[in-house]
Amino acid sequence: MADRDAPPRWDRKMQQRLARGEAAALGELYDRFSSLVHALAYRVLSDEHAADSITREVFAHAWENPDAYDPRQGPLRSWIATLTHRLAVRRLRQTEAAALAEGGPGSAEEVERRVRRASVAARADYIVTAMPAPLRAALDLAYVQRRDYRQAAADLDVTEDEARRRLRLGLQLLATAHDSGPSEAPDDGGGR
Amino acid sequence: MSDADHFGAYDGDDGEEKGDAQAAHGEHAESEGEHRGPVGAQGNGPPGQDGVDGVDGPAGPDGGGSAGGSPGRDGGHGPQRPGGDSKGPGSRQEPGGPLPIPMPRSSVEDTGLPLPDPPPAPLLLEHRVLQSLLGAWALAACSPEETAAVEDHLGLCGACADEALRLREAVGLLHKPESLDLDPRLRCRVLEGCLERRPPRIPVPDWAVPYDAEAARLDALLQDFGDAEWHAPVRLHWFERDKATSRRTTVAKVIAHLLAVDGLVAVALGLDDPLGDITAHAQTPAGRTEAFWREAHFPHTRSVRGPWREQSHNLVRTVSFAGGRSGQLSVPYGDFELPLRDAMLDRAFECWMHAGDIADAVDYPYEPPAPRQLHRIIELGARKLSHTLAARRQAGLAGPGRARHLVPAGAPGRSLRLEIEGSGGGEWLIPLDSPGALASADLEVAHVALDGVEFCRLAAGHVSPLEAAAGQNGDREAIRDVLFAAASLSRM
């Protein structure tokens, strides 16, 4: 993912270009973040059409409110991810609540639990994409490729100590997905 | 650092905390660079590190948090560990749910006496090592002996038990990557929707939209390519002197080819030449490509994707600023020239065709462009046909037809009706006797009907003029000339 290491300068210029009304900038924004946006939305909503629709909303919001993003507050990538997360969680809550109101099965508490679970899952996905590549590579070897940490160390050409450290640190980062944040709460949907 | 000391001390927990902190600081010193990532990721990503859960993970948030300069967290919570520990795992459980990990704490610690020797175990590991194994343990990535040692330890050490639980839960959040391909048509819909809601002050000219869309589609195709795909063999096909020609190359080199030829447009717009100091004998598409393949300072690998994509974005951006009227600007192709608007359509066409070559090579499906873009590309081909016909006639490659003299410019001449079927298609009357002649329905001598994609494959030299699936009616020589002229539009 080349874009993870993009300098903040890119973010700042992108924000200026969007504010200036440059259609080409919108295309570049889409090219850089659409897979992230779509994957996160899909992770929350488990529905491709709904994820498409959230993708539309996210880019429309960024295009119509370029000043809502303040480069001093952090990378554009995480702003986009936060926005996506919030819009998707809100959509899920609405959909589920509507289904419940129409006499669907379950209770309000169950809906809240499902929403929370989906929200945590999406945040975890984002943490994985945003974590440093060496940690992600170690987790991938251990989890997806079922290598033990000694094999992972050999694969990564690092010491066994280092492999253990990466696995532990990677999981520690991932565990923070359980920590609830503001994007969890229903709100006005503005791009914070 | 001796862990025995910590265990031996009255406040075992406090000792452990110190151990943690030291271990953590050691890590930071080792790899500052890496820690900047997690801190940034935490601070900006999932907001709300200040949630209640955020502080009771023993080392989780601390690992990144202390690097960001919040020592208060460790210090503040150290003394409260015993209480925090007992609540920690429980608070995350469903009420009444089973605890996957035995509750920590043994009463021995509260007696103030030294801890007894650990039960005889095949593996004796220091606390520091056991703790470092927690991630691997949670992922079931240690040896059976280590697993047993860690699990024994969890019964004795509250901090580790708490962290172990947290890491195990984190493993539950991992999942195998799903190959969920983003529908490439979504880009168009999303962008159009946005531009309707807020019209752009600097739009992308209509004639540059197909290039923008095709470059984005190709880039999406390349996104998940591994090294094997980048080096997969690709065969390029085109027509040269009315003969099918082909050449074997690789995916990476096809992208290098696109980069080199797009560079013609870049140079015409005053952007940097991607060839840099490499001099091509001929500033033609083939000449530049050969030189780039031969003399690039780096082997053509996946690393070519970045520069290609950056240039394609720059082209779209630059023509947007130059505005729609810049479409008349001339782009030299070595032995011919195209106005910028046609050059951008030509590049869109090449991008699509080569994306198709690449997709074939790695056995991926690849759709034709959206109808509106396809129509513009076909329209360019149809327009080029009459010029190409005239040039071929001069070169003796096409029959002179029934009119032995050129029809004066502006006068009606014999015409062929080219009917392109399918979405993006249309009808064009191709003047046969001179590019300046007015195509005339009254003087229609032949009719060719082709599917749009088939026509493009013909014009790209991917299918022979004799084999193209074309409905034909009328003057056979005229039809043959037009089909061969279409194939001759192709080049490497």
Interface residues (C-beta under 8 A of the other chain):
Chain A: A2 R20 G21 E22 A23 A24 A25 L26 G27 E28 Y30 D31 S34 S35 H38 A39 Y42 E48 D52 T55 R56 F59 A60 W63 E64 Q73 G74 P75 S78 W79 A81 T82 V120 A121 R123 A124 Y126 I127 V128 A130 M131 P132 P134 L135 L139 A142 Y143 V144 R147 D148 Y149 R150 A152 D161 A163 R164 R165 R166 L167 R168 L169 G170 L171 Q172 L173 L174 A175 T176 A177 H178 D179 S180 G181 P182 S183 E184
Chain B: E27 E34 G37 P38 G40 A41 Q42 G43 N44 G45 P46 P47 G48 Q49 G51 D53 G54 G57 A59 G60 P61 G63 G64 R92 S132 L133 L134 G135 A136 A138 L139 A141 C142 S143 E163 R166 L167 E169 A170 V171 L173 L174 K176 P177 L180 L182 D183 L186 R187 R189 V190 L191 G193 C194 L195 R197 R198 P199 P200 R201 I202 P203 V204 D212 A216 D219 A220 Q223 G306 R309 H313 V316 R317 S320
